[in-house]
Amino acid sequence: MAKDEAQLGLELLVLKVHSSTKRQYYHGR
């Protein structure tokens, strides 16, 4: 169960980082 929780947290983190990176990319253009 803890493994699934860690996996979910990791995906959430990646999604957040990806969205912030995309925002910076569009903001920098």
Secondary structure, DSSP 8 states (H G I E B T S, - for coil): -HHHHHHHHHHHHHHHHHHHHHHHHHHH-
